[in-house]
């Protein structure tokens, strides 16, 4: 358990670790597996796109995207990569070069795209979310046919989660501190869950991390509940969410078409993301000068508890290197602020209006 099977970094004498061709164009911005796990795609900050075959970890396709991508997803067939970029466009990219069409625009928003995924119904919908608080549900592959819009969030949407156990629904997460449950076919808002109801205690106790790595948003609110990620946990028919600043994981059971009362699990540090592996949850932490970078939670049949064995195994197998400074991860409210003048001084760049994006 916790064994490294492939890496872009050489693992000394361990010849059982497959060597992945390292991206040549900048740091990795986002990644996504195909549904059967046979493919893994990444995009980089310098517009690189790479697709790997996970049995051998050989590169299936590499190319430059038209614009810098924020998110990406592989379609249910495993033949098409769809990217979501900073100009609001989603591009269709054929994965296999021998049959691939030229990449082209699949659909467009008028705002920065923040998240993308595919539904589990047949034929599937492509779900795209933007910085102007909208969920768009489009038919795939003819995405000019819009099925519905999900309107109701009051801040940027950070994540969208379809589920095998709820094929008519999707859950979105937002900087407004809510999870929202939608009927994808009609766009009807079925439920709104306020994170403050469950997480205010972390601010009251001082456990929420509010330091130099974050700044007050334009509402000047001390208590924020910007949700970093929501994912479906198909194995136990639940949804998991993590929130910026808050050292906790929330697991919401899905019962009778609604999100139930969550289990709130304390973790050692505020998370940066959460992944799902069967019924296990893998949480990543902000890099620190020392300490673990990940934590694993396992389901004991009734609730989630710490999986110390797998956490230790993963931590021991993560290759680290010495550095002069630990990089800071900016608040999601940095890129979530829509207006140039609403950003703090020195953080006005990296906006979807950058001129160099068009070069």
N, C-alpha and C positions, 0 to 999 in steps of 0.2 A: 504494500500500500504506500502511496506517495512517491513511487519511483519515477524518476525522469525518463521519458522514452524518446524525447527529441528536443533539441535545443539549437539556437543559433550560436551558442558559445561552446567551445570545445570542453569536454569533460575529462581531461587527462587521459588515463589509461582505460577508461570505461568504454569499450568498443560496442557496448550494447545500446548506447545512446545515439540515435540517428542524428546526423548533422543536417540542420535546416539551412538552406541558403539565406543568408542574412539580407534583409531589405537594404538596397543601396541608396534609398532616398528618404532619409530622416527617420525620426521616431515613429513608432506605431501609434495611430490615433484610435483605431477601432478594429475589432475582429468579429468573425461569425463563422460557426460551423454549419455545414449542411445538416439536414434533419437525420440522415443516416450516419453522420459522423465521418463520412469518407472524404470530405473536403473541408478545408479551413481557409478562409479569406481574410486578408488584412488590408487596411489603407494606412498610409503614412502622412505625416504633416507636409511632406513635399510632393504630394499628389501621386505617389506610387500606389499601384494596386497589385497584389500578389495573391495567387490561389495555389494552395498546396494539396497534394493527395496524401492523406494521413497514414496510409499503410507504409509508404516508403519515405514520405515527407519530401518528395521531389516537387519542384515547381511545375504546375500545370499551365499556368499563364501568368505573365507579368506585363504590365503596361502602365502608361501614365494616364491619369484621369484628366478630364477637361478642366475641372476646378477642384479645389480642396474639399475632401469628403469629411463629413461629420459622423456618418454611420453607413452600414452596409448590411445586406442580407442576401442569402442564397435561396432561390425559389424552391418550392417543394420537389420539383423534378431533379434538382441538382445540376441543371444545365445553364442557368442564368444567374449572374450576379447583378444585383441592383444596388447602386450607390446613391446616397443622399448628400447633397453638397450645400455649401454656404450661400449659394445664390438661389436656393429653393428648387433646384432641379433634381429629379431622380433619373439616373441613366441606366439603360439596359446594356449589359455587357455579357456577351457569350463567353462561357468558361473554356470550352475546348476549341483551340485555334483552328482545327481542321474543318469545323462546321460553324465557326463563329461569324455572325454578321458584324458589321462595323458598329461600335458603340453608338447609341443614339438616345435622345431624351425620351423617357417613358411617360413622365408627367411633370407638372411644374406647380409650385406654390409661389406666392409673392413675398415669401419671407424665408429666412434661414431654416433649413430642415434640420431637425434635431434627432429624430429617431425613425426607424423603418423596420417593418416585419411583415410576415405573411400569415394569413389566417389558416385554419385547419379545415374549413369547409371546402366543398368541391363544386365548381372550380374555385380557386382561392381568391381572396381579396389581397391587395397590397395595401398595407396600413402605413401612412406617413403622417408625421407630427411636426409642427413648426413652432417658431418663436412667437408667433401671433396667436397662440393659445388654441390652435385648431388641430383636430384629428380628421384626416381625410381617408375615406374608405373607397378604394377604386377596384374595379374588376381587372383581373389579370388574365391574359397579357394585354388586353385592350383597355389600358388604363385611362383612356379619354372618357370611358364610361364610368362616371362617378356614382357609386351606390348611395353614399350618404356622407354627411359631415357631423362630427361630434363637437358641439359648441357649448361652452360653459366654464372652462378654465379661465382664470383671471391672470395667469402668468404663463410663461413659456412651458411647453411640455417636454419633459426630459426622456420619457420612456413609454413604450407601449408593449402590452403582454397579451397575446392571444393564448388560447389553451385548448388542448385536445378534449378536456372534460367539459368545456363550455364553448362549443364551436360557433354559437350565435353571438358570443360576447367578446369584448376586449376590455382590458383595464389600462388606463393611462395614469401616469404620474407627472407631477408638475412642481414648478417653483412656488406655486400658491399654497403648497402644503397639503394638497388633497390627492387621494386616489379617486378615480371616477370610473364607474362601471357603465358600459354602453351596450346597447343593442346595435350591432354593426350593420344590420340590414336596413334599419330605419333611422339610425343616428340618435335614438332616444336615450337620454340620460336616465339610468335606472337607479343609481346610488352614488352618493358622495360621502367619502370618509375623511374626516379632519384628523391629521396627524397630531395636532396639538392636544387632542383629547387623551392621547396615550403617552405623549412625550414631553409635556410641559414640566413634568417632575424632574427631568434632566437639567433644565434651566434653573429650576428652584433649588436643586441640590448643588449646582455648580459643576455637574458632570459634563454638560455640553461644552465643547471646545470653541471658544471665541478668542482667537489670538491674532497675531500679526499676519497669519495666512488668509484671513478673511477680512471683509470690510462691511460696513453697514450698507444695506441696499437703499434704494431711493425712497423707501417709506420710513427710513431711520428706525426700523423696528429692531429691538434687541433680540427678540425671540422669532427665529425663522425656522421653517420646516421644509426647506427645499429638498424634494425627494430625488435621490440620485438614480435609482433603478427600481423597477418592479418586474418580476418574472413569475411565470407559472411554474408550479411544482406539480407536475402531472401525477407523480407517484402517490401523492396524498391529497390530490385535488384541492390545492391551496395556492395562494399567491404570497410571495415574499417581497418585502420592500426594505430599503435602507435609506436613511436620511442624512444629509450633510450636517456635520457637527455633533451628531448624536451617537454615542457608543452603544448602539442597540440594533437588533434585527427584529422585524415584525413579520409574523406569519399569520395570514388571514385564511381561515378555512372557507371554502366555497360551498354553501349549503342552500338548497332550495332557491337557487338563482340569485343569491346575495352573498356579500362578503360578511362573514361572522366576526365575532370579537376575537382579536388577535392574541397570540402568545407573543409577549415582548421579552426577548432574550438579551441580557446584558453581554457586551463583549468588551475587550480590553481597550480598544481605541475607536475613534470615529472611522467608519468605513469609507472606501472609495468606490466599491462595487460589490456585487454579490452574484455568484454563479450557482447553477443547479446541476448536480450530478446524481441522478436517480432521486433518492429521497434525502441526499446530503446537500448541505449548503456550504459553499466555499466563499468566505468573505476576505476581501483584500483590504489592507490598511494603508494609510498614508506613510510613506517612508520616514523612518526615524533614524537617529544615530545608532540605536541598538534596539533589539527586540524583534518579535515575529512580524513578518509581512503578511501572513495569512492566518486565518482561523477556520476550522471546519466544525460544523454542527451536524449531528446525526439524529435521526428520528427513532425514538425507542418504542414506537407503537402507540404512544399517547402524546408525547411532546418532544421538542428539540432539546438536546443536551450537548455539551461540549464533546467533541471527538478528539481527545488529547493525543491518541496514538497517531491518527492521520495528520493532525496539525503538526506534530513533531516531525513526522516523516517528510511532509512537504517542506517544512522550514529547513530541515537539514539538506534537502536536495536542491534548494534554490541557490543558484550561483550568484554570489554577490561580489562586489569589488570596492576597494577603498576609494573614497572621493574627498575632496576638500570641503564640499558643502552638500547637504542633503537638499535635493530640489523641492521647491514648494509647489503644491498643487492648488491653483487658484479656485476660489469659490465659483460654483456654477452661476452665481448671480453676476459674475463678471461678463460672461458671454450671454447671459440671459437678459441683461439690460439692453433694450432695443435702441435707445437713442444715444448717439455719440456723446452728447453733452451730459448725459446722466452718468457716464462712467468716471471713476476717479482719475485724477491727473496721472499720466504715465501709462494708463491702461486703455487708451483710446484706440490703439491699433488692433490688429487681428479681427477686424470687423468684416462683415460680408460686403462692405463697400470698398475694401482695399483695392487700389489700382493694380497692384502687382498680381492680384488673382487672375486678371484677364490676360496676362502675358503668356 
